Amino acid sequence: MSQAMVVGGARCHADSVGATCQPMPLAFLRSGDAAKVVRVRGKGEVHHHLENLGFVEGAPVSVLSEQAGNIIVQIKGASVALDRSVASKIIVA
């Protein structure tokens, strides 16, 4: 039998094999949630800027504050404010 839970903001299912988490946009996390970056969607200037800020595969990220989809996160020791559209490009699990 499988059991649903939330781990690091990602919806996870626990069964006899272990827990599996579904990747989701960073915009879906709430204050106090933590996760790891899976990938950054899109190309071009915004994608490059997010990588320079530390949003790279495997980087831990935690949500310090959120309101209406706009969030302030901590990544690589820095606080970064993101609007909903940009936070939706960052996939975490």
N, C-alpha and C positions, 0 to 999 in steps of 0.2 A: 504494500500500500504506500502511496506517495503522499507527502505532506508538504504544503506550500509554506514558504517563509520569505522574509526579506533580509538579505545579507548585504551590507554595504550599499543599500539603495537598489540593488538588483533583485528581481523576483527569482527565487530559487526554489527548487523542488528536491526534497530529500527522499531517497528510497533506500533499498538495501544495498545499492551499489555505492552511494555517496550523494553529494549535493551537486546539482548542475544549475548554473546561473545564466539567465538570459541577458545579453548585452542590451543596454538602453541608452538613450541620450542623457547627457549630464543634466539637462534641463528638468528631468523627471525626479532628481534627487531632492531631498529636503534638508533643512538645517540639521546638522549633526551627523548626516550620512557620510560614509567614506567608501571609496571604490578605487579601481585602477583603470587607467586609460587603456582601451582596447585599440582604438584608432580614431583618426580625425578625418571626417568626410570632406569631400570637396577638394578643389585645387586652387592654385593661385595665391594671391597676396594674403588673404585671411588664413588659409591653411599654413602658409609659411610663418606668419606672425604668431599663430597659436603654438607651433613647434618651437619657436624662439622663446616663448613664455614658459615652456616646459611640458606642454601637452603632447607627450610622445608615448608610444606603446610601453605599457608597464609602469608608468609613473603613477604613484599614489596621489589621490586628490581627495580633499574633504571639504564639505560645504559648511561655511561659517555662518552664512545668512542667506535667506531666499525670500523673495516677495514677488508674486505674480509671474514667476518664471525667470525673473532676473536674479542672478545669484552672485555672491562673493565666495570664492573658493580659496583654499590654501593649496599651493602646489610648489614643490621644491623650495619651501621656506618663505614664499612670497604670497601675499594676498592679491587676488586678481578679481576684478568685477567683470561680469559677462552679461550681455543681454540675452534674452530668450533665444533669438535666432542663432547667435553664435554658440551658445551652450548646447543647442540642438545638433550642431555639427560634431560635437565631441561624444564619442561612444564609450561607455564605461561598463564594467561588470564587477 
